[in-house]
């Protein structure tokens, strides 16, 4: 299953970006570049959702990107996608099968 959540990117004074997911309290990430921040945000999202599933907790629905407010003009919101772990394993198996 694929998940899509809005993430708030905040430019850091020392460079890079910190990232938070407003629908997932406690789910944060950061990267030294925008691309790095996006990739690490995907990893953080995946791990957070896997943790919730492992704890048998409900996975909250994602807010509409239009409903997410930033704290200042330097921040921006974008959507981050990830596959749950089982989805990643299925994708990896499918790629191995298609290569042979």
N, C-alpha and C positions, 0 to 999 in steps of 0.2 A: 504494500500500500504506500502511496506517496502522500506526503504531508506538505502543506504550504502555510507558512506563518509570516505575518509582518514582523520586521525587525527594525529597530531604531539604531541608526549609525551615528555616533558622536565623534567628530574629529578630536583627537587628543593633542594637547599643546606640544608634546614631545614628538609628535608624528604618529601616524597610524590612526586606527579607529577602535573605539570600544563599541560593543554591540549588545543590545538587550532585547529580549522578547517580551513585550508587555502582557501577552496572554499566558506566559509561563514564568511566574515569579521565581527568581533564583537562577534562571537560565541566562548566562552572560558569556561573552567571548570578546576577544580583541585580536587585532592583527596589525602588523607593521605597515601594511599597504592595503589599499581597498580590496584588491584581489585576495590577499591573504586573509583579510577580515571576513570576506564572503565565504571562503573555503572553511575557515575555522568556525564560522557561524553555522554552516551546514553540519559540521561535525558535532558541535555543541547541541544543536537541535536534535539530531539523531540520537545522541547519547541520552539527552534529557527524556525524550519520548520512550526510549528503551527502558530507562530507569522507572518511569511511571508504569509501564506495562509490567515490568518485573515485580513491582510493589503492588500490582493489581489495583492501581489507582486509575481513575478516569482520565482520559486524555482530553483536555479542554478543546472546544472548538476555536477556530481562528477568527479573529476580528477582521472586518473589512479594512483594507488598507486606508480607505477614506475616513474611517473612524479613529485612527491612531493619531494622537497629538504628540508633537515634539515639545521639548522644554525651551528651545531657542531656535533661532534662524539658521544656525550652523548645522543642526541635526537634519537628517533626512530619513525617510522610511522607504524600505523596499521589501519585496517578498523573498523569502528563503525557502527552498524546497529540500526535502530529504526523503529517502526511502527508509522504511523501518528495516531492522536487521534481516528479518526473513525475506523481505523484498530484495535486499542487497544480495543475499545468498542465491535467490532464484535468478537474479540478473547475472551473477557470476557464472552459475551453472549454464545458463542459456548462451553466454558468450563462449564458454569452453566448448559446448556442443557445436556451435556454429563455426568454430575455427577448425574442427576436425573433419 
